[in-house]
Amino acid sequence: MQSLIEWILDSGALRHFCANKELMIYFEDVVDGQCVYTGNSSTAAVKGKGKILLKFTSEKMLSLSNILFVTSLRRNLVSSTLLDIVRLKLVQEAGKVVIIRNVNFVRKRYRSERLLVLNATA
């Protein structure tokens, strides 16, 4: 059995972020010195960008593109804003979130320590 990898659903993030290059199914280096601002007002260097395929325990999959690879992050982040842009419906209430593509259920997850955590396998 593969180990679960936590992805935090973040309503404040404007991009998807990953701290583990090995999770990416496609990767390209970023050489322009790009940085992002973090929640504590510091900056973090972007080392690359790529694509990830999240495989949920429900056997559904979600492909995320243009994920920024930032080694100094403690958590992987999924931007709920970007999910909305690609027409995924997010229903959040009573400590849970349901992700729906068209009318098909993709993932349901409950809050864990005030965070909405999506567990996926690599």
C-alpha positions as CSV (number, residue, x, y, z in Angstrom):
1,M,0.0,0.0,0.0
2,Q,1.3,3.5,-0.9
3,S,1.6,6.1,1.8
4,L,-0.8,9.0,1.9
5,I,0.4,12.5,1.1
6,E,-1.3,15.5,2.6
7,W,-2.5,18.3,0.4
8,I,-4.0,21.3,2.2
9,L,-6.9,23.0,0.4
10,D,-6.1,26.7,0.7
11,S,-8.6,29.3,-0.1
12,G,-6.0,32.1,0.1
13,A,-3.4,30.5,-2.2
14,L,-3.3,31.9,-5.7
15,R,-1.2,29.0,-7.0
16,H,-0.7,25.3,-6.2
17,F,2.5,24.5,-4.3
18,C,4.5,21.4,-3.8
19,A,7.7,20.8,-1.7
20,N,8.5,17.4,-3.1
21,K,9.8,17.2,-6.6
22,E,9.4,13.4,-6.7
23,L,5.6,13.8,-6.7
24,M,5.6,15.5,-10.0
25,I,4.9,13.5,-13.2
26,Y,6.2,16.4,-15.3
27,F,8.8,18.9,-14.2
28,E,10.8,21.8,-15.6
29,D,13.4,23.9,-13.8
30,V,12.7,27.6,-13.3
31,V,15.9,29.6,-13.9
32,D,14.6,33.2,-13.7
33,G,14.9,33.6,-9.9
34,Q,11.1,33.6,-9.3
35,C,10.1,33.9,-5.7
36,V,6.7,33.7,-3.9
37,Y,5.6,35.5,-0.7
38,T,4.6,33.2,2.2
39,G,2.1,33.7,4.9
40,N,4.7,35.1,7.3
41,S,5.7,37.9,4.8
42,S,9.0,36.2,3.8
43,T,9.9,35.1,0.3
44,A,10.7,31.6,-0.9
45,A,12.5,30.6,-4.1
46,V,10.6,28.7,-6.8
47,K,12.9,25.9,-8.0
48,G,10.6,24.7,-10.8
49,K,7.1,23.9,-11.9
50,G,5.3,20.9,-13.0
51,K,2.2,18.6,-13.0
52,I,0.9,16.3,-10.4
53,L,-1.7,13.6,-10.5
54,L,-3.5,13.2,-7.2
55,K,-4.9,9.7,-6.7
56,F,-7.5,9.6,-4.0
57,T,-8.5,6.6,-1.9
58,S,-11.9,6.9,-3.6
59,E,-10.0,5.8,-6.8
60,K,-10.8,9.2,-8.4
61,M,-7.9,11.3,-9.8
62,L,-7.3,15.0,-10.1
63,S,-4.6,16.4,-12.4
64,L,-3.0,19.7,-11.2
65,S,-0.8,21.7,-13.7
66,N,1.6,24.6,-13.2
67,I,2.4,23.6,-9.7
68,L,5.2,25.6,-8.2
69,F,8.1,23.6,-6.6
70,V,9.2,25.4,-3.5
71,T,11.5,23.4,-1.3
72,S,11.2,25.5,1.8
73,L,7.4,24.9,2.2
74,R,6.3,22.6,5.1
75,R,3.0,21.6,3.3
76,N,1.7,21.0,-0.2
77,L,-1.0,23.4,-1.1
78,V,-4.0,23.2,-3.5
79,S,-5.5,26.5,-4.4
80,S,-9.3,26.4,-4.2
81,T,-9.4,29.4,-6.4
82,L,-7.6,27.6,-9.2
83,L,-9.9,24.6,-8.8
84,D,-12.9,26.9,-9.3
85,I,-11.3,28.4,-12.4
86,V,-11.1,24.9,-14.0
87,R,-14.8,24.4,-13.2
88,L,-14.5,22.1,-10.2
89,K,-17.3,22.8,-7.7
90,L,-16.3,23.0,-4.1
91,V,-19.0,22.7,-1.5
92,Q,-17.7,23.5,2.0
93,E,-19.9,23.3,5.1
94,A,-19.9,21.8,8.6
95,G,-16.2,21.0,8.6
96,K,-16.1,19.1,5.3
97,V,-15.5,19.9,1.6
98,V,-16.9,18.0,-1.4
99,I,-15.2,18.4,-4.8
100,I,-17.4,17.8,-7.8
101,R,-16.4,17.7,-11.5
102,N,-19.5,18.2,-13.7
103,V,-21.9,16.1,-11.7
104,N,-19.4,13.4,-10.7
105,F,-18.1,13.3,-7.1
106,V,-14.3,13.6,-6.9
107,R,-13.4,13.8,-3.2
108,K,-14.9,14.5,0.2
109,R,-12.7,15.4,3.1
110,Y,-13.3,16.5,6.6
111,R,-11.4,19.2,8.5
112,S,-8.3,18.1,10.5
113,E,-7.0,20.5,13.1
114,R,-8.6,23.5,11.4
115,L,-7.2,22.5,7.9
116,L,-9.0,20.9,5.0
117,V,-6.6,18.1,4.2
118,L,-6.9,16.1,0.9
119,N,-5.0,12.8,1.3
120,A,-3.7,11.3,-2.0
121,T,-1.1,8.8,-3.1
122,A,1.8,9.4,-5.4
